[in-house]
């Protein structure tokens, strides 16, 4: 289906739904893989969860399922399961997001699939890993955010526990499933061995959160709680300016000294002269910087920070990203003609000199490719 991209020639049988798994396979499709999305007769629920030009083609679904082929199979039937096994025989990757009991009951567990195709890379996308006591629990982004500590961290910032305003757990786990699957493909390329891969949202997000928050709790004995103080400082927020807001992090000593020399704030002190000293008083530092930034306009501060090469940015809305000059200059957005009109996709964020990715086409209508795929397998009516 796709003749270019680093995954050209890879065929993926995709039994995932919602966002975690489909986001993983969306990127695989962008990178040249042929992704065959197997849907139940009623379709992936994501088809119906947000606005779209026609029923069953919501914006979320269209974005994370672009460039795929849709095959409708009833996996409760012998014919449906036989068709999946036929697909597996010609595939490189099998990926699903069912709970372990459900996929095993269908006769599509790893041992079943590997018996058909021993070199298959078989990726499980779970809420909780099978080796733990929570293995059979369902999971969604909100519940995983809660269990991995995101609302608790937000509470330290705002006083109330909150989810972050994006489905972070789904997307981080989807990216993790992507790298795990492609690593297994790399191993197979070197050795010829297929294998089973497991990616669980809870374990993924616990690891993600503890990158910085593990901090002093990692040591034996612990040197402090599991928290990175800078990120939960109450004054860590976009700074109010004379006419709006600005985001800026005056962090290392070079940036700090340049800021102090240029602005000469009255509170300048040796107490804040080194990164280590500032780290120990980080909330106080944020508060003092806030007092100073309130004195000039956003444009004035942006001009100064860019002159001093201090990282700073205006506060964009998601809508504003579509008109961002930098994103448009690098060609992030790709417009694709679809049966329901043009769609401007946020495209591939990575760049390859020899095997570039791209949006391979629109998202499929439900079951649009069933007849063609079954014919290719010799199972057509």
C-alpha positions as CSV (number, residue, x, y, z in Angstrom):
1,X,0.0,0.0,0.0
2,X,2.9,2.4,0.8
3,X,6.1,2.4,-1.1
4,X,8.2,4.6,1.1
5,X,8.9,5.3,4.7
6,X,11.1,3.4,7.2
7,X,8.4,0.8,7.7
8,X,7.6,0.2,4.1
9,X,6.8,-3.5,3.5
10,X,5.6,-4.1,7.0
11,X,2.1,-5.4,7.4
12,X,0.2,-4.8,10.6
13,X,-3.0,-6.6,11.7
14,X,-4.5,-4.1,14.1
15,X,-7.2,-5.2,16.6
16,X,-6.9,-2.1,18.7
17,X,-9.6,0.5,19.5
18,X,-10.0,3.9,21.1
19,X,-6.7,5.8,21.2
20,X,-3.7,4.0,22.8
21,X,-3.3,1.3,20.2
22,X,-4.7,3.2,17.2
23,X,-2.2,6.1,17.9
24,X,0.6,3.5,17.8
25,X,-0.6,2.1,14.5
26,X,-1.4,5.5,13.0
27,X,2.3,6.4,13.3
28,X,3.2,3.0,11.8
29,X,0.9,3.8,8.8
30,X,2.5,7.3,8.5
31,X,5.9,5.6,8.4
32,X,4.9,3.3,5.5
33,X,3.4,0.2,7.1
34,X,0.3,-1.3,5.7
35,X,-2.1,-1.3,8.6
36,X,-5.3,-3.4,8.4
37,X,-7.7,-2.3,11.1
38,X,-10.0,-5.1,12.1
39,X,-13.3,-3.7,13.5
40,X,-16.4,-5.3,14.9
41,X,-19.7,-4.8,12.9
42,X,-20.6,-1.8,15.1
43,X,-17.2,-0.1,14.5
44,X,-14.5,1.3,16.8
45,X,-16.3,3.4,19.5
46,X,-13.9,6.3,18.7
47,X,-15.8,6.8,15.4
48,X,-18.6,8.3,17.5
49,X,-17.0,10.3,20.3
50,X,-16.4,13.7,18.7
51,X,-17.6,16.0,15.9
52,X,-17.2,14.8,12.3
53,X,-18.5,15.5,8.8
54,X,-20.7,12.4,8.8
55,X,-21.7,9.9,11.5
56,X,-18.9,7.4,12.3
57,X,-16.1,9.7,11.2
58,X,-15.3,11.7,14.3
59,X,-12.3,14.0,14.3
60,X,-10.5,11.8,16.9
61,X,-11.1,8.6,14.9
62,X,-10.1,10.3,11.6
63,X,-6.8,11.5,13.0
64,X,-5.6,8.3,14.7
65,X,-6.8,5.9,11.9
66,X,-5.6,7.8,8.9
67,X,-4.0,5.8,6.1
68,X,-5.4,2.4,7.4
69,X,-7.6,-0.2,5.8
70,X,-10.8,-1.1,7.6
71,X,-12.0,-4.7,7.6
72,X,-15.2,-5.6,9.5
73,X,-15.1,-9.1,11.0
74,X,-17.2,-10.7,13.7
75,X,-14.7,-12.4,15.9
76,X,-17.4,-14.3,17.7
77,X,-17.9,-16.3,14.5
78,X,-15.7,-19.1,13.2
79,X,-15.4,-17.2,9.9
80,X,-14.2,-14.0,11.5
81,X,-11.5,-15.8,13.5
82,X,-10.5,-17.8,10.5
83,X,-10.0,-14.6,8.5
84,X,-7.9,-13.1,11.2
85,X,-5.7,-16.2,11.2
86,X,-5.3,-15.9,7.5
87,X,-4.3,-12.2,7.9
88,X,-1.8,-13.2,10.6
89,X,-0.1,-15.7,8.2
90,X,0.9,-12.8,5.9
91,X,1.6,-10.2,8.6
92,X,4.7,-8.9,10.5
93,X,2.9,-7.4,13.5
94,X,-0.3,-8.4,15.4
95,X,-1.5,-5.8,17.9
96,X,-4.6,-5.7,20.0
97,X,-6.1,-3.8,23.0
98,X,-8.4,-6.5,24.5
99,X,-8.0,-7.8,28.0
100,X,-6.0,-11.0,28.2
101,X,-9.0,-13.2,29.0
102,X,-10.9,-11.9,26.1
103,X,-8.2,-12.3,23.4
104,X,-7.4,-15.8,24.8
105,X,-11.0,-16.8,24.7
106,X,-11.2,-15.9,21.0
107,X,-8.3,-18.2,20.3
108,X,-6.0,-15.3,19.3
109,X,-3.5,-15.3,22.2
110,X,0.2,-15.3,21.5
111,X,0.6,-19.0,21.3
112,X,-2.3,-19.3,18.9
113,X,-1.0,-16.6,16.6
114,X,2.6,-17.7,16.8
115,X,1.5,-21.2,15.8
116,X,0.3,-19.7,12.5
117,X,3.2,-17.3,12.1
118,X,6.2,-18.0,14.4
119,X,8.0,-14.8,13.2
120,X,5.1,-12.5,14.2
121,X,5.7,-9.6,16.5
122,X,2.7,-9.8,18.8
123,X,1.9,-6.7,20.9
124,X,-0.5,-6.6,23.8
125,X,-1.9,-3.1,24.8
126,X,-3.3,-3.5,28.3
127,X,-4.4,-1.3,31.2
128,X,-2.4,-3.4,33.6
129,X,0.3,-6.0,33.0
130,X,-0.6,-9.6,33.3
131,X,1.9,-10.4,36.0
132,X,0.1,-8.2,38.5
133,X,-3.1,-8.6,40.6
134,X,-4.9,-5.8,38.6
135,X,-4.5,-7.6,35.3
136,X,-8.2,-8.1,34.6
137,X,-9.3,-4.6,35.5
138,X,-10.5,-2.2,32.8
139,X,-8.7,1.1,32.4
140,X,-9.2,4.5,30.8
141,X,-7.0,7.5,30.6
142,X,-8.7,9.2,33.5
143,X,-8.3,6.3,35.9
144,X,-4.7,5.7,34.9
145,X,-3.9,9.4,35.3
146,X,-5.3,9.1,38.9
147,X,-3.3,6.0,39.7
148,X,0.0,7.3,38.4
149,X,-0.2,10.5,40.5
150,X,-1.0,13.2,38.0
151,X,-4.0,14.6,39.9
152,X,-2.0,14.6,43.1
153,X,0.8,16.6,41.5
154,X,-1.8,19.0,40.0
155,X,-3.2,19.4,43.5
156,X,0.1,20.7,44.8
157,X,0.0,23.3,42.1
158,X,-3.7,24.4,42.2
159,X,-5.0,23.2,45.5
160,X,-7.4,20.8,43.9
161,X,-6.7,17.4,42.2
162,X,-7.2,17.7,38.4
163,X,-6.6,15.7,35.3
164,X,-4.3,17.3,32.8
165,X,-6.2,18.6,29.7
166,X,-5.1,15.9,27.3
167,X,-5.4,12.2,27.2
168,X,-1.8,11.8,28.3
169,X,-1.9,8.2,29.4
170,X,-3.4,7.0,26.2
171,X,-0.9,8.8,24.0
172,X,2.2,8.1,26.1
173,X,1.3,4.4,26.2
174,X,0.7,4.5,22.5
175,X,4.1,5.9,21.8
176,X,5.5,3.3,24.2
177,X,3.7,0.5,22.2
178,X,5.2,2.0,19.0
179,X,8.8,1.9,20.2
180,X,8.4,-1.5,21.8
181,X,6.9,-3.0,18.6
182,X,9.6,-1.5,16.4
183,X,12.3,-2.7,18.7
184,X,10.9,-6.2,18.5
185,X,10.9,-5.8,14.7
186,X,14.6,-4.8,14.8
187,X,15.4,-7.9,16.8
188,X,13.5,-10.0,14.3
189,X,15.5,-8.3,11.5
190,X,18.7,-9.4,13.1
191,X,17.7,-12.9,14.3
192,X,14.5,-14.0,12.5
193,X,12.8,-14.4,15.9
194,X,9.3,-13.2,16.5
195,X,8.2,-12.5,20.1
196,X,5.4,-11.3,22.3
197,X,5.5,-7.7,23.6
198,X,3.3,-6.3,26.4
199,X,2.7,-2.6,27.0
200,X,0.5,-1.6,30.0
201,X,-0.8,1.9,30.6
202,X,-0.3,1.9,34.3
203,X,3.3,0.6,34.3
204,X,4.0,3.0,31.4
205,X,2.6,6.0,33.2
206,X,4.2,5.1,36.5
207,X,7.6,5.0,34.8
208,X,6.8,8.2,32.9
209,X,5.8,10.1,36.1
210,X,8.8,8.9,38.1
211,X,11.4,10.1,35.6
212,X,11.8,13.2,37.6
213,X,9.4,12.7,40.5
214,X,11.2,9.6,41.8
215,X,14.0,12.0,43.0
216,X,15.0,11.3,46.6
217,X,12.7,8.3,47.0
218,X,14.9,6.2,44.7
219,X,17.7,6.0,47.3
220,X,18.1,3.6,50.2
221,X,17.5,5.0,52.6
222,X,15.2,7.6,51.0
223,X,16.5,11.1,50.9
224,X,13.1,12.7,50.4
225,X,9.6,12.2,49.0
226,X,8.9,11.2,45.4
227,X,8.5,14.7,44.1
228,X,10.5,17.1,41.9
229,X,10.1,20.4,43.7
230,X,10.4,22.7,40.7
231,X,7.4,21.3,38.9
232,X,5.1,21.5,41.9
233,X,6.1,25.0,43.1
234,X,2.9,27.0,43.6
235,X,4.3,30.0,41.6
236,X,5.2,27.8,38.7
237,X,2.7,29.0,36.1
238,X,2.6,31.3,33.1
239,X,3.6,34.8,34.2
240,X,1.2,37.7,34.0
241,X,2.5,40.6,32.0
242,X,1.2,44.2,31.7
243,X,-1.2,43.0,28.9
244,X,-1.4,39.3,29.0
245,X,0.8,36.3,29.8
246,X,4.2,34.8,28.9
247,X,5.9,31.4,29.5
248,X,9.6,31.7,30.3
249,X,12.1,29.6,32.2
250,X,15.2,31.6,33.4
251,X,16.9,28.4,34.5
252,X,20.7,28.0,34.1
253,X,23.3,30.4,35.3
254,X,24.0,31.9,31.9
255,X,20.3,32.8,31.4
256,X,19.9,34.0,34.9
257,X,22.9,36.3,34.8
258,X,21.8,37.7,31.4
259,X,18.4,38.4,32.8
260,X,19.7,40.1,36.0
261,X,22.2,42.2,34.0
262,X,19.6,43.4,31.5
263,X,16.7,44.1,34.0
264,X,18.5,44.9,37.3
265,X,15.5,43.9,39.5
266,X,15.6,45.4,43.0
267,X,15.4,41.9,44.6
268,X,18.7,40.7,42.9
269,X,20.7,38.9,45.5
270,X,23.6,36.4,45.9
271,X,20.9,34.1,47.4
272,X,19.9,33.4,43.9
273,X,23.2,33.6,42.1
274,X,23.7,29.9,41.3
275,X,21.4,27.2,39.9
276,X,21.8,25.2,43.1
277,X,20.8,28.1,45.3
278,X,17.8,28.9,43.1
279,X,16.7,25.3,43.1
280,X,16.5,25.3,46.9
281,X,14.4,28.5,46.8
282,X,12.6,27.8,43.6
283,X,9.1,29.0,44.6
284,X,10.5,32.2,46.0
285,X,12.4,32.8,42.7
286,X,9.3,32.2,40.6
287,X,7.4,34.7,42.8
288,X,10.1,37.4,42.4
289,X,10.3,36.9,38.7
290,X,6.5,37.2,38.5
291,X,6.7,40.6,40.2
292,X,9.1,41.9,37.6
293,X,7.4,40.5,34.5
294,X,4.2,42.2,35.5
295,X,5.8,45.5,34.7
296,X,6.1,45.2,30.9
297,X,4.1,43.9,28.0
298,X,4.3,40.4,26.6
299,X,5.8,41.7,23.4
300,X,8.5,43.7,25.2
301,X,9.5,40.6,27.2
302,X,9.5,38.3,24.2
303,X,11.8,40.7,22.4
304,X,14.2,40.9,25.3
305,X,14.2,37.1,26.0
306,X,14.8,36.4,22.3
307,X,17.7,38.9,22.3
308,X,19.2,37.2,25.4
309,X,18.4,33.7,24.0
310,X,16.3,32.8,27.0
311,X,13.6,30.2,26.3
312,X,10.3,32.1,26.2
313,X,7.0,31.7,24.4
314,X,3.5,33.2,24.1
315,X,0.5,31.2,25.3
316,X,-1.1,29.6,22.3
317,X,-4.4,27.9,22.1
318,X,-4.7,24.6,20.2
319,X,-6.6,26.5,17.4
320,X,-3.6,28.8,17.1
321,X,-1.3,25.9,16.2
322,X,-2.9,25.5,12.8
323,X,-1.7,29.0,11.9
324,X,1.7,28.9,13.7
325,X,4.4,30.2,11.3
326,X,7.0,27.8,12.4
327,X,4.8,24.7,12.1
328,X,3.7,25.8,8.7
329,X,7.2,26.5,7.6
330,X,8.4,23.0,8.5
331,X,5.3,21.5,6.8
332,X,3.8,19.8,9.8
333,X,0.2,20.1,8.4
334,X,-0.8,17.9,5.5
335,X,-4.1,18.4,3.7
336,X,-5.7,15.2,2.3
337,X,-8.7,15.0,0.1
338,X,-11.4,12.7,1.5
339,X,-14.9,11.7,0.4
340,X,-16.2,14.2,2.9
341,X,-14.0,17.1,1.9
342,X,-10.4,18.1,2.6
343,X,-8.9,17.3,6.0
344,X,-5.9,19.2,7.4
345,X,-4.0,16.7,9.4
346,X,-1.3,17.4,12.0
347,X,1.2,15.3,10.2
348,X,4.5,13.6,10.9
349,X,6.6,15.4,13.5
350,X,9.9,13.6,12.6
351,X,12.2,14.1,9.6
352,X,14.1,11.4,7.7
353,X,16.6,12.3,4.9
354,X,16.0,9.0,3.0
355,X,12.7,7.5,4.2
356,X,10.3,10.3,5.1
357,X,7.0,9.6,6.6
358,X,3.7,11.2,5.5
359,X,0.0,11.0,5.9
360,X,-0.8,8.1,3.6
361,X,-4.5,8.8,3.1
362,X,-7.8,9.4,4.9
363,X,-9.3,7.3,7.6
364,X,-11.4,4.4,6.2
365,X,-15.1,4.2,6.2
366,X,-16.3,1.3,8.4
367,X,-15.6,-1.9,6.5
368,X,-14.5,-0.1,3.3
369,X,-11.7,-2.7,2.6
370,X,-13.4,-5.9,3.8
371,X,-14.1,-7.3,0.4
372,X,-10.8,-6.4,-1.1
373,X,-8.8,-7.8,1.8
374,X,-10.8,-11.0,1.9
375,X,-10.2,-11.4,-1.8
376,X,-6.5,-11.0,-1.3
377,X,-6.6,-13.8,1.2
378,X,-8.7,-16.0,-1.1
379,X,-11.6,-15.8,1.2
380,X,-13.9,-13.7,-1.0
381,X,-17.4,-14.8,-1.7
